């Protein structure tokens, strides 16, 4: 009998890395344009998957449905990360996190079948609302990019969940690696020119590799591990952890101490996750 870690643990670890990477990326924006940082993130992650998993073999083994899912997920990954970086360049990370949650919470509501999960959804939604006060007085284009990212993040949950459970004779992590290769191809025309300054600076290249590992390799692999054991609705509910994690990362990395209201919000999100049960 094989032992598996609970999917909740995979998601918590994924949530931590989900905002560690962007916090490092914001620091890199001072040296490399936003488009270039997005390119470094995706391409460095694709190179890691290429060396580690050789994901091109997936194309030989996969059926047509799986191939289309891989292409779709790859395109979404490229566009999602591109829009996310533009959003966090113009708006606070917490605001973008709140907007990012609007799509997944709809998925959670659609898939919720029990009173207990409705209660859990209420706790998490309340926590996110209290945690991130979205003000319409920031950069207008920042909000445009943030809502585009929220829509794409919803597509990511749908497609990544299908990739995790599509079955066949390929492994989820290999299908993810193939999707990242597609993402690298999609984002290259958009960002390679702005990434050129990093090619002459070893420190910048290492920073880009670190962002790729912490943002697009580790969390996405952990997502696949969680998705193989969770329904799409339950996973979408757990996405509520992301804004709460942003506060904790802010304390550790950016030395931003949360207010009492933010602490109450984090507690509300945690209670929601504890209440949730598989639908």
LINGI-V595486 format. One record per residue. N is the residue number from 1. RES is the residue in one small letter. PSI is psi in whole degrees, 0 to 359 (none if undefined). D_CENTER is the distance of its C-alpha to the mean C-alpha in Angstrom with 1 decimal. Layout:
# LINGI-V595486
N;RES;PSI;D_CENTER
N;RES;PSI;D_CENTER
This chain:
# LINGI-V595486
1;x;124;31.9
2;x;149;28.5
3;x;135;26.4
4;x;138;22.7
5;x;150;20.6
6;x;144;19.6
7;x;333;16.2
8;x;322;15.7
9;x;318;15.9
10;x;317;13.3
11;x;319;10.8
12;x;315;12.2
13;x;320;11.9
14;x;319;8.2
15;x;322;7.9
16;x;311;10.4
17;x;335;8.9
18;x;327;5.5
19;x;347;8.4
20;x;313;11.1
21;x;307;10.0
22;x;327;10.0
23;x;323;13.2
24;x;324;14.8
25;x;321;13.9
26;x;321;15.7
27;x;329;18.7
28;x;340;18.8
29;x;334;19.1
30;x;339;22.7
31;x;331;23.6
32;x;135;21.5
33;x;158;20.8
34;x;315;17.3
35;x;322;17.6
36;x;321;18.7
37;x;318;15.8
38;x;319;13.3
39;x;315;15.8
40;x;319;16.1
41;x;307;12.5
42;x;313;12.4
43;x;321;16.0
44;x;322;16.1
45;x;319;13.4
46;x;321;15.6
47;x;320;18.6
48;x;313;17.6
49;x;322;17.0
50;x;317;20.3
51;x;320;22.2
52;x;315;20.9
53;x;345;20.7
54;x;62;22.7
55;x;350;20.6
56;x;340;23.1
57;x;341;25.2
58;x;323;22.9
59;x;328;24.6
60;x;321;27.9
61;x;335;27.2
62;x;155;24.9
63;x;177;26.5
64;x;322;26.0
65;x;315;23.6
66;x;321;21.2
67;x;318;21.6
68;x;323;20.8
69;x;319;17.6
70;x;315;16.7
71;x;316;17.7
72;x;315;15.9
73;x;321;12.5
74;x;316;13.2
75;x;319;14.2
76;x;318;11.2
77;x;316;8.9
78;x;310;11.6
79;x;323;12.1
80;x;312;8.7
81;x;325;8.3
82;x;311;12.0
83;x;325;12.1
84;x;317;9.5
85;x;323;11.8
86;x;323;14.8
87;x;313;13.9
88;x;347;13.4
89;x;336;16.6
90;x;339;18.5
91;x;158;17.3
92;x;147;16.7
93;x;321;13.2
94;x;323;14.1
95;x;315;15.2
96;x;322;12.1
97;x;320;10.3
98;x;315;13.2
99;x;321;13.2
100;x;332;9.6
101;x;343;10.9
102;x;322;13.9
103;x;308;12.9
104;x;328;11.5
105;x;330;14.6
106;x;319;16.8
107;x;318;15.6
108;x;319;16.4
109;x;319;19.7
110;x;320;20.6
111;x;358;20.2
112;x;129;21.8
113;x;354;25.4
114;x;155;26.7
115;x;324;28.0
116;x;318;26.2
117;x;329;22.8
118;x;320;23.8
119;x;318;24.8
120;x;319;21.5
121;x;322;19.8
122;x;317;22.3
123;x;313;21.6
124;x;319;17.9
125;x;319;18.4
126;x;317;21.2
127;x;316;19.3
128;x;320;16.6
129;x;316;19.5
130;x;327;21.4
131;x;321;18.7
132;x;105;17.8
133;x;108;20.9
134;x;117;20.0
135;x;139;23.0
136;x;32;24.0
137;x;20;25.8
138;x;201;23.2
139;x;120;22.7
140;x;316;22.9
141;x;333;20.9
142;x;319;18.1
143;x;324;17.9
144;x;310;18.2
145;x;322;15.2
146;x;319;13.2
147;x;328;14.4
148;x;316;13.8
149;x;320;10.1
150;x;318;10.4
151;x;315;12.4
152;x;326;10.2
153;x;326;7.2
154;x;316;10.1
155;x;322;11.3
156;x;315;8.3
157;x;317;9.0
158;x;310;12.6
159;x;318;12.8
160;x;325;10.7
161;x;320;12.9
162;x;321;15.9
163;x;320;15.2
164;x;330;15.2
165;x;12;18.4
166;x;338;20.2
167;x;207;22.7
168;x;196;25.2
169;x;28;26.1
170;x;157;22.8
171;x;149;20.2
172;x;318;16.6
173;x;328;15.5
174;x;322;18.0
175;x;322;16.7
176;x;317;13.2
177;x;319;15.1
178;x;321;17.1
179;x;322;14.3
180;x;326;13.2
181;x;318;16.8
182;x;317;16.9
183;x;321;14.0
184;x;320;16.2
185;x;320;19.2
186;x;319;17.7
187;x;344;16.6
188;x;314;19.8
189;x;335;22.1
190;x;332;19.9
191;x;351;19.4
192;x;323;21.8
193;x;320;24.6
194;x;348;22.8
195;x;352;21.7
196;x;323;25.4
197;x;332;26.1
198;x;339;24.0
199;x;339;26.2
200;x;9;29.1
201;x;109;27.5
202;x;326;26.6
203;x;318;24.9
204;x;321;22.5
205;x;318;21.9
206;x;322;21.2
207;x;319;18.8
208;x;320;16.9
209;x;318;16.9
210;x;320;15.7
211;x;319;12.7
212;x;317;12.0
213;x;313;12.6
214;x;339;10.7
215;x;325;7.5
216;x;349;7.7
217;x;296;10.4
218;x;308;10.4
219;x;323;7.1
220;x;325;7.1
221;x;316;10.8
222;x;323;10.6
223;x;315;8.7
224;x;320;11.6
225;x;321;14.0
226;x;318;13.2
227;x;332;13.2
228;x;342;16.6
229;x;353;18.0
230;x;150;16.5
231;x;161;17.3
232;x;322;14.7
233;x;317;16.1
234;x;320;15.8
235;x;316;12.2
236;x;324;11.6
237;x;318;13.9
238;x;340;12.1
239;x;340;9.1
240;x;340;11.9
241;x;337;11.6
242;x;311;8.8
243;x;324;11.6
244;x;320;14.0
245;x;325;12.2
246;x;323;12.2
247;x;315;16.0
248;x;319;16.5
249;x;323;14.9
250;x;322;17.1
251;x;314;20.1
252;x;313;19.6
253;x;316;18.6
254;x;1;19.9
255;x;35;22.7
256;x;106;21.9
257;x;125;23.8
258;x;154;22.7
259;x;173;25.4
260;x;322;27.0
261;x;320;25.3
262;x;323;21.8
263;x;320;22.9
264;x;320;24.2
265;x;316;20.9
266;x;317;19.0
267;x;321;21.8
268;x;319;21.5
269;x;316;17.9
270;x;318;18.9
271;x;318;21.9
272;x;317;20.0
273;x;322;18.0
274;x;326;21.3
275;x;328;23.1
276;x;143;20.8
277;x;153;22.2
278;x;131;21.4
279;x;none;22.8
